[in-house]
Amino acid sequence: MVTVDDVRDAAKRLDGVAHRTPVVTSSTLNELVGAEVFLKCENFQRMGAFKFRGAYNAISRLSPEQLSRGVAAYSSGNHAQAVALACRLLGATAVILMPEDAPTAKLDATRGYGAEVVTYDRYSENREVLGQRLAADRGLTLIPPYEHPHVMAGQGTTALELLEETGPLDALLVPVGGGGLIAGCSTTAKALNPAIRVVGVEPDSADDTKRSLAAGERVTIPVARTIADGLAADTPGELTFSVNQRLVDEIVLVSDDEIRSAMRLAFERLKLVIEPSGAVGIAALLAGRITPPPRIGVVISGGNIGLPRFTDLLGA
């Protein structure tokens, strides 16, 4: 199991490499939701998302021999970029399996960091199987997007930084895809304040974690078609679910239209450009999915979205 000590160790490894991202507040948002809201802006992280934390923490621990052979990963986009950048910084090659319909901006950025991209059809092929085969065939070390203790610990540094800056919070809202971010953040938050309420947010068409928690076991759903491509997991991770089953208090759902509204508010009033997956926490607050306590933290998980897609989603 990942512990808060693992998260603190990851923070030391990331010090001077990852950005310590800003915590943003907005009187407009506070008035709209009736609470004091603290936004942890991972859209300002290196490569534009929290994923760099976990990828670098894991890859930096590989042996020289493993680094010389190279790294493989599978991802819809942000983990792909994170692995590509971490490998470039550490002198390793990266081969990334990405869905053929991944956003163009994410595909281009991953290649821009020097990675080789191999595409697949996310609706008919299993990326875990393909990724394992790719790594085995080429002799690469596979770094999965969330099913890895060092990845989870790295993601937990997001909450560690937030709480160091804000002090005690009553609740923490975290986007949920495969569950690595909320597993790391809930581990950290509950260790520092057992009374904090940790709430995950999923798209309503990608509610595999909500269904799994209700069932008491991992549930698989059809691959979702949602604008929040980074959260379109069909099954929670085995490791991540074992953590989230113990530590996550609730999962709430938001629609694509609610995500668009949150993105628009973030852009127009907070001057933040965030991708759909990063907007779900704000969406949950604006849509009244939870009754906000006095002080609440929200993880803005990323901002990797190109201008054409951004304007298309917002109808600009």
N, C-alpha and C positions, 0 to 999 in steps of 0.2 A: 504494500500500500504506500501511496505517496503521503508524506507528512509535511507539516509546515517547515520543519528543518530542511527537507529537500527543496522546498520553495526558496528558503533563505539562501541555501547553497547555490541554487540557480541564479538568484539575484546577484550574488558575488561574481559568478561567471559572466553574467550579462553586463556588469558594471563597466561603463566605458565603451561598450559595443552596441547594445540596444539603446534606443532613446528612452529617457524618462518622460513619458508623454504627459501633456498638460491635463489638468482637471478644470473643466469649464462649467460655469454657472450662468443662469439666465433668469432675470426677474420675470420675463415674459412666460417662460416655461413654468417657473414656480407658481405664478398666478393661475395659469391654466390648469395645473394639476393639484394645487392646494398643498404643496409640500416644498421643502428645500431639496433641490435635485442637484447632484454632483455627477457630471458626465466625464468618464475616463476615456479620453479621446485617442484610441489606438489607430485611428485614421492618420495620425501623425507619427506612427511608428515607422521604422525602416521598412521598406517595401510596401508600406501603407496598411498594415494590419498586425494584430497581435501575434500572428503565427510565427513571426520571426523569433519571438522569445523561445518557444518550444523547440523549433527547428535548430537554432544555434546551440541551445543547451544540450540537445541530444548529439548533434554532429560533432561538436567540439570535444566530446568525450570519446570519440572513436580513436582507435589505435592508428599510428602512422601507416601501418599496412592496410587497414580498412580504408583510410582516406586515399591512399594511393590507388586502390582498386575502384573507388568511386561509390556514389550513393544513388539509390533509386527511391522514388516516392510516387504516390498517386494522390491526385487532388483536383478539385474543380477550379482551383486558381490561386488562392492565397497561400496555402501550404506549399504549392508548387513554387511560387515566387520566393517564399521564405527559404526553402531548401536550396534553391538555385543561388540565392544571395549568400547564404551561410557557406555553401560549398565554395563559392568564389573567394570569400574572405579567408577560408581555411585551406585553399589550394587543392580542392578536390573537384572531380567532374560530377555532374548530376544528370540523370536521365529521369524524366518525369512523365508519367502516364496521366493524360488529361482528357476529359470528355470532348468530343469533337464540336459540341455546341457550347463550350465554355466561352465566356465573354472575350471578345477579341482583345480588349485591353489587357486581360490577364494572360492570355496566350502570348501576346507580343512582349509583355514585361518579363515573362519567364524565359523566353528565348533571349531577351535583351540582357539578362543576368548571366547568360552563357550556357544555359541548360539545353540539352536535347529533349524535344517534346515528342512523345508518341501518343497518338490519339486513339480513342475507342468510343463506342456507342454506349452511353450510360444507361439507356433504356433496355438494352438487350444483352449487355455483357457485364460480368462481375469484376469490378476493378481490383478487389482484394486478390482474387485468383490470378488475374492478369499481372498485377504488380509483383506478386510472389514469383510467378514464372519468369518475368522480365529480370528480376534480381538474380534468380538462380541461373538463368541462361548466361548472364553477363558477369556473374561473380561480384555483384554489387551488394552493399549493405542497405537493406530496406528500412527507411524511416517513415512509418505510417503517420497520418495526420493527427491521430489522437490516441491510438492504442499503444502507448509507450510511456513508461513512468517518467522519463526525463522530459518528454514533450509536455506531459501534464504538469510537471513541476514548473517548467518554464512558463507555461500559460498562467500559472498561479501567481507569478510575480506581478501580473496586472492588478489583482486585488491587493497585494501587499503594498504596492506603491500608492494606490488609491487611499487605503486606510491610513497609511503613514501621513498622508497629506490632509485628509479630512477629519481624522479622529473617528470615534465610534459612529457607526451608522445603524439605523434601525432595519434597513433592508438593502438588498443588492439584487439588481436585475441583470441577467446575463443571457446573451443569445445562445441557443442550443442547436448544434448540428449533430456531430458525432459524440459530443459531450466532453471533450477534453478541456475546453475553456472553463466551463462551469464546474468540472471536477476539480481543477486546480484552484479556481477561485473560491469554491465552497470549502475546500480543505483549509485554505488560508483564513477565510473570513470566520469560519466556525471556531478555528483554533484561537483566534484573537478575541472573538466575542461570541460565545456559544448562543447568545440570545438573538443574534442577527438572523433575519429571515432571508433565505436565499431563494429567489424566484427565477426560473428559467423561462425563456420566451421562444416559441417555435412558430413558424408559419402554420396556418390551420390545415394546409394540405400536406404538411411534413411533420405530423405529430407522433412520430414513432416513440420518442422518449415519454411523452405524456401517457400514451397507451401502455407502454412498458411498465411505468411506475404504477399505473392502475391495476395492471395484471399481475404485478409482482415478479415478472420475468421479461426478458427481452422479446419484443414483438417486431416482426418485419412487416412493412407496408409497401405498396407499390411506390416506385421512385416518383417523387412529387414533381409537378410542373409548377414552379413558383418563381417569382422574380428574385427571391432570396436564394440564389444558386448555392451559396456557401452553407446553407442550412438544410439542403435537400437530401439528408441521410435517410436511408430506408430502415436501418436498424441501429440502435445504440451500440457503442463499443462494449465489449465484455468487461474490460478493465474500468472504463469510464462509468458504466452502469453500476458496477459494484460500489463505486464511490458515491454516485449521485443518488442511488437508492437509500443510502444512509444519511446523506447530508442536505439534499435539495428538498425544500419544503413544499414547493408547488411549481407546476408548469402551466403557463397561460398561453393562449393562441391569438395570433393576429392575422388579418387577411392581407392580401396583396394591396388592396386599396388603402388600408390603414397604414401599411408600410410606406406607400407613396406619399400619403399626407404627412407622415413623420419626416420623410426626406425633404419635402417642400418646406416644412417649418424650420428644419435644421438649416437649410440653405438661406431662406429669406430672413429669419429672425436671429439665428445663432451664427450665421455666416460659416457654416460647416458643410462641406461636401462629404456625404457618407453613402456607402453602397447599401443596397436593400438589406442585406444580412446585418449590417451594423445599425440599422434604424429600428430594429424590432423592439428594443427596450423603450425607446421614446414612443413608439406606436402603442405599446401596451399601456403606457401612462395616459396618453391622449385619448385612447379608446375606453378608458375606465376598466381595464381588465383586472386591476387590483385597486384596493383602497390604500392609497399611499400613506405610510407613516410620516412623522415629521421630517426625518432626514433619510434620503434614499440615494444610493449610488446606482449608476447605470453604465454598463460597459458598452461603449461604441466600438464595435470590434474591428471595423475597417472602413476604408474609403476608396477601394480600388474599383473605380467605375470610369469609363471613358465618356467624353462629352456627348457623342451621338446617343449612347444608351441612356445617359442621364436625362437628356432633353426628351428622348422618346418616352421614357417612363413617366416623366412629369408633364408630358403634353405641351412642352414649351415650343 
